Amino acid sequence: MDKNYLAEKKKKKKSAVSAAWVLVALAIVFVIIIAKFAFSGSVDEIISGTPSSDDVYAIAKAFVKPTLKSGGADFSDSEYQFGKKEDSVYVIKSYVKTKDNAGDEQKTNFEITLKYKGGAKQDQKSWELLNLNED
């Protein structure tokens, strides 16, 4: 009787120690995953979540600039209109002034619709161009 009791107690202790090691391993994996998520972006990205109007305008300029035929683009940083349509879809209306080869200044109005896919707000890869109208 004593042998069975001691053997059973030893077996339970061994399984409890094994379970404790599995829990420690899972806790370590959980901490590593949380740390990777927390340090994947800047503190501002983690706290704020959605892009501000200035963030969207900066990305809009990056999408518009390659479409311009003239160089020396001068965007109106203080005179733009910002709107949010639906979940992560933003519209920017503004203008850009450029100079042609003769040195004449041209004003191009544009309206751009962008979708934020997530990730770094300043990274153009985090955005999808839905529509761009220039006149």
C-alpha positions in Angstrom: 0.0 0.0 0.0 2.8 2.4 0.9 4.6 1.7 -2.4 1.6 2.5 -4.5 1.0 5.7 -2.6 4.6 6.8 -2.9 4.7 5.8 -6.6 1.5 7.7 -7.3 2.7 10.8 -5.4 6.0 10.7 -7.4 4.2 10.4 -10.7 1.9 13.4 -9.9 4.9 15.5 -8.9 6.6 14.6 -12.2 3.6 15.6 -14.2 3.1 18.8 -12.2 6.8 19.8 -12.9 6.3 19.1 -16.6 3.1 21.2 -16.7 5.0 24.1 -14.9 7.7 24.0 -17.6 5.2 24.1 -20.4 3.5 27.1 -18.8 6.9 28.9 -18.4 7.7 28.2 -22.1 4.3 29.5 -23.2 4.7 32.6 -21.0 8.1 33.3 -22.6 6.6 33.0 -26.1 3.7 35.3 -25.2 6.1 37.9 -23.9 8.2 37.8 -27.0 5.2 38.2 -29.3 3.9 41.1 -27.3 7.3 42.7 -27.3 7.6 42.4 -31.1 4.2 43.9 -31.5 4.9 46.8 -29.1 8.3 47.7 -30.7 7.2 47.2 -34.3 6.3 50.9 -34.7 6.9 54.2 -32.9 5.2 55.1 -29.7 3.0 57.6 -31.6 1.7 54.8 -33.9 0.8 52.6 -31.1 -1.0 55.3 -29.1 -2.7 57.2 -31.8 -3.8 54.4 -34.1 -5.4 56.4 -37.0 -3.5 58.9 -39.2 -3.9 62.6 -38.7 -4.8 65.0 -41.5 -1.1 66.0 -41.7 -0.1 62.4 -42.0 -2.6 61.8 -44.9 -1.5 65.0 -46.6 2.2 64.1 -46.5 1.4 60.7 -48.1 -0.9 62.4 -50.6 2.0 64.7 -51.7 4.2 61.6 -52.2 1.6 60.1 -54.5 1.0 63.3 -56.5 4.6 64.3 -57.0 5.5 61.6 -59.6 2.5 62.5 -61.7 3.5 66.2 -62.2 5.0 67.1 -65.6 7.0 70.0 -64.3 9.6 70.2 -61.6 9.9 72.4 -58.5 6.6 71.3 -56.9 5.4 73.7 -54.2 2.5 72.2 -52.3 0.2 74.4 -50.2 0.8 72.9 -46.8 -1.6 75.2 -45.0 -4.4 75.3 -47.6 -5.7 71.8 -48.0 -9.1 70.1 -47.3 -9.2 66.9 -45.5 -12.1 64.4 -45.2 -12.6 60.9 -44.0 -15.2 58.9 -46.0 -15.4 55.5 -44.4 -13.2 53.1 -42.5 -9.6 54.2 -43.3 -10.5 56.0 -46.5 -9.3 59.6 -46.7 -9.8 62.4 -49.3 -7.4 65.3 -49.7 -8.2 68.4 -51.9 -5.4 70.9 -52.5 -3.2 72.4 -55.2 0.4 72.4 -56.2 2.4 75.1 -58.0 5.0 74.1 -60.5 7.3 75.9 -63.0 7.5 74.8 -66.6 10.7 75.0 -68.8 10.0 78.7 -69.6 9.8 79.5 -65.9 6.1 80.2 -65.9 4.2 79.1 -62.7 1.3 76.7 -63.1 -1.2 75.8 -60.5 -2.6 72.2 -60.5 -5.6 71.4 -58.4 -5.9 67.8 -57.2 -8.2 65.5 -55.3 -6.8 62.3 -54.0 -8.5 59.4 -52.3 -6.3 57.1 -50.2 -6.9 54.0 -48.1 -4.8 53.3 -45.1 -4.0 49.6 -44.9 -2.2 49.7 -41.5 1.4 49.9 -40.5 3.7 52.9 -40.4 1.7 56.0 -41.4 4.7 57.6 -43.1 5.4 54.6 -45.3 3.8 54.8 -48.7 3.5 51.0 -48.8 0.9 51.3 -45.9 -1.4 53.2 -48.3 -3.4 52.3 -51.4 -4.2 54.9 -54.0 -8.0 54.7 -54.8 -8.4 57.8 -57.0 -6.4 60.8 -58.2 -7.9 63.7 -60.2 -5.8 66.6 -61.4 -6.9 69.7 -63.2 
